[in-house]
Amino acid sequence: MATETDLLQIDDQLGDEERLIRDTVRAFVTDHVLPEIADWFEAGTLPRPVLTELGKLGLFGMHLTGYGCAGTGPIAYGVACRELEAADSGVRSAASVQGSLAMFPIWKYGSEEQKEEWLPRMAAGDAIGCFGLTEPDYGSDPSSMRTHAVRDGSDWVLSGTKMWITNGSVADIAVVWASTDDGIRGFLVPRGTRGFSARDIHKKMSLRASITSELVLDSVRLPSSAVLPEVTGLRGPLSCLTEARFGIVWGVTGAARTCLETAVSYATTRTQFGKAIAEFQLTQSKLAWMAVSLYQAQLLALHLGRLKSAGTLTPVQVSAGKMANARTAIDIARTSRTILAANGVTLEYPVIRHANNLEAVITYEGTEEIHALALGQALTGMSAYR
Ligand SMILES: Cc1cc2nc3c(=O)[nH]c(=O)nc-3n(C[C@H](O)[C@H](O)[C@H](O)COP(=O)(O)OP(=O)(O)OC[C@H]3O[C@@H](n4cnc5c(N)ncnc54)[C@H](O)[C@@H]3O)c2cc1C
């Protein structure tokens, strides 16, 4: 089904499973998210039942196999992210964190017991997970993290603080990355563990319909079975981020599409100087550039989806997609806002919400600058991180 603005009919490239998932998620957000999202955004909340519903729809960890996960292809996962983010980046973030940042490390690096204990419940939306990598003093440079874990007999004792953690205070299980004598390791920290607490971060002006928290680990004692046994080093969390960033490459095209559609609809009905503002050439030029930028982003997402389906997708290719598509999406959202002018700054229309959300999206999971450095290194062979 081509939308009115899909002049290149890019969605015709989707297979049957992908269309089914697109239509299912689109219907879900139309019925259950869009009527409420402006209020959630204003209140700065994402109600917990929404997460349960996303689980019931089979969207959590949908690209993983076994343990109650749907086992869809990467493009189907991308399409689901796109349709969620067409509603709101916060809702897509909830699904990304659950599936790619919390379930994926357990699925990929966990013990059989850890997988069986957590993955089926997380897939169903009965248990929520979060991913704790960023710290107050270390964001782009997680290798310098202060959170550390030391052995005490057969136990581990974790201390440190994690910052900006999506779903932190509602999570039943936190995947916390900590430095150890052997390098960075991942730990599963259940809610309620003594010494472990989460406090929400308020006054955000972006991703307001998303829970963001600080995690405090004050000498948290964990059994040896809490460590993810199959990975050591920064490649553990970075591999999770590559998974999640793939979802962003697709997701932001949903936000951008909503902004384009809103601008077209508004421009064709709003009149000034005796005619629809869509009749002015300056408006049409904006719409045309928004549309072709969106098509380029959609084609890039589809291309990366095909590479991922073929098993050849590399982290630097994902960096290219995340960097390019997040920038394209925020530019489209801001241009859409100019077409709606004063109405564009209210929550009566979705564009300022998307534009504000995309401020966080260009920052989290690797800032635009960090992805530029990844591409710069791949192009030149020279690292410019330090
Ligand atoms: C709403 C939200 C949700 C989030 N959710 C999570 C989550 O669930 N889990 C989690 O672990 N983290 C999460 N984050 C954190 C996010 O990943 C970090 O904010 C991000 O990695 C950037 O870190 P920082 O904010 O500390 O910025 P810094 O690293 O301090 O960067 C500041 C500026 O310096 C630039 N910079 C840094 N290093 C270089 C360099 N070498 N060269 C050039 N420029 C450089 C950056 O690009 C940026 O512009 C979230 C953030 C937000 C806003």
The ligand as a Tripos MOL2 file, in Angstrom:
@<TRIPOS>MOLECULE
LIG
   53    58     1     0     0
SMALL
NO_CHARGES

@<TRIPOS>ATOM
      1 C1         16.6620   10.1710   26.0080 C.3       1 LIG1
      2 C2         17.9440    9.3850   26.0860 C.ar      1 LIG1
      3 C3         17.9220    8.0110   26.2920 C.ar      1 LIG1
      4 C4         19.1050    7.2920   26.4330 C.ar      1 LIG1
      5 N1         19.0540    5.9310   26.6860 N.ar      1 LIG1
      6 C5         20.2080    5.2730   26.9900 C.ar      1 LIG1
      7 C6         20.1630    3.9000   27.4240 C.ar      1 LIG1
      8 O1         19.0950    3.2760   27.4660 O.2       1 LIG1
      9 N2         21.3230    3.3000   27.8090 N.ar      1 LIG1
     10 C7         22.5250    3.9550   27.7810 C.ar      1 LIG1
     11 O2         23.5260    3.3450   28.1560 O.2       1 LIG1
     12 N3         22.5970    5.2470   27.3480 N.ar      1 LIG1
     13 C8         21.4740    5.9260   26.9670 C.ar      1 LIG1
     14 N4         21.5270    7.2380   26.5640 N.ar      1 LIG1
     15 C9         22.8100    7.9340   26.5840 C.3       1 LIG1
     16 C10        23.3790    8.2600   25.2070 C.3       1 LIG1
     17 O3         23.7820    7.0920   24.5460 O.3       1 LIG1
     18 C11        24.5130    9.2840   25.3900 C.3       1 LIG1
     19 O4         23.8890   10.5160   25.7190 O.3       1 LIG1
     20 C12        25.3910    9.4380   24.1730 C.3       1 LIG1
     21 O5         26.1980    8.3060   23.9780 O.3       1 LIG1
     22 C13        26.3060   10.6770   24.2530 C.3       1 LIG1
     23 O6         26.9510   10.7330   25.4900 O.3       1 LIG1
     24 P1         26.9460   12.1040   26.3370 P.3       1 LIG1
     25 O7         25.5480   12.6110   26.3610 O.co2     1 LIG1
     26 O8         27.6180   11.8010   27.6200 O.co2     1 LIG1
     27 O9         27.7700   13.1040   25.4750 O.3       1 LIG1
     28 P2         29.4080   13.2740   25.4360 P.3       1 LIG1
     29 O10        30.0360   11.9480   25.1570 O.co2     1 LIG1
     30 O11        29.8410   14.0230   26.6490 O.co2     1 LIG1
     31 O12        29.5470   14.1930   24.1680 O.3       1 LIG1
     32 C14        29.3530   15.6170   24.1800 C.3       1 LIG1
     33 C15        29.6530   16.1510   22.7840 C.3       1 LIG1
     34 O13        31.0220   15.8870   22.4570 O.3       1 LIG1
     35 C16        31.1110   15.1740   21.2500 C.3       1 LIG1
     36 N5         32.2580   14.2790   21.2760 N.ar      1 LIG1
     37 C17        32.5540   13.3230   22.2040 C.ar      1 LIG1
     38 N6         33.6850   12.7020   21.8810 N.ar      1 LIG1
     39 C18        34.1180   13.2410   20.7210 C.ar      1 LIG1
     40 C19        35.2220   13.0170   19.8480 C.ar      1 LIG1
     41 N7         36.1340   12.0600   20.1010 N.pl3     1 LIG1
     42 N8         35.3260   13.7820   18.7380 N.ar      1 LIG1
     43 C20        34.4020   14.7250   18.4500 C.ar      1 LIG1
     44 N9         33.3410   14.9850   19.2100 N.ar      1 LIG1
     45 C21        33.2060   14.2590   20.3330 C.ar      1 LIG1
     46 C22        29.7930   14.4190   21.1480 C.3       1 LIG1
     47 O14        29.5090   14.0180   19.8150 O.3       1 LIG1
     48 C23        28.8310   15.4460   21.6880 C.3       1 LIG1
     49 O15        28.5130   16.3710   20.6800 O.3       1 LIG1
     50 C24        20.3500    7.9710   26.3460 C.ar      1 LIG1
     51 C25        20.3740    9.3510   26.0990 C.ar      1 LIG1
     52 C26        19.1980   10.0610   25.9660 C.ar      1 LIG1
     53 C27        19.2440   11.5460   25.7230 C.3       1 LIG1
@<TRIPOS>BOND
     1     1     2 1
     2     2     3 ar
     3     2    52 ar
     4     3     4 ar
     5     4     5 ar
     6     4    50 ar
     7     5     6 ar
     8     6     7 ar
     9     6    13 1
    10     7     8 2
    11     7     9 ar
    12     9    10 ar
    13    10    11 2
    14    10    12 ar
    15    12    13 ar
    16    13    14 ar
    17    14    15 1
    18    14    50 ar
    19    15    16 1
    20    16    17 1
    21    16    18 1
    22    18    19 1
    23    18    20 1
    24    20    21 1
    25    20    22 1
    26    22    23 1
    27    23    24 1
    28    24    25 2
    29    24    26 1
    30    24    27 1
    31    27    28 1
    32    28    29 2
    33    28    30 1
    34    28    31 1
    35    31    32 1
    36    32    33 1
    37    33    34 1
    38    33    48 1
    39    34    35 1
    40    35    36 1
    41    35    46 1
    42    36    37 ar
    43    36    45 ar
    44    37    38 ar
    45    38    39 ar
    46    39    40 ar
    47    39    45 ar
    48    40    41 1
    49    40    42 ar
    50    42    43 ar
    51    43    44 ar
    52    44    45 ar
    53    46    47 1
    54    46    48 1
    55    48    49 1
    56    50    51 ar
    57    51    52 ar
    58    52    53 1
@<TRIPOS>SUBSTRUCTURE
     1 LIG1         1 GROUP 0 **** ****
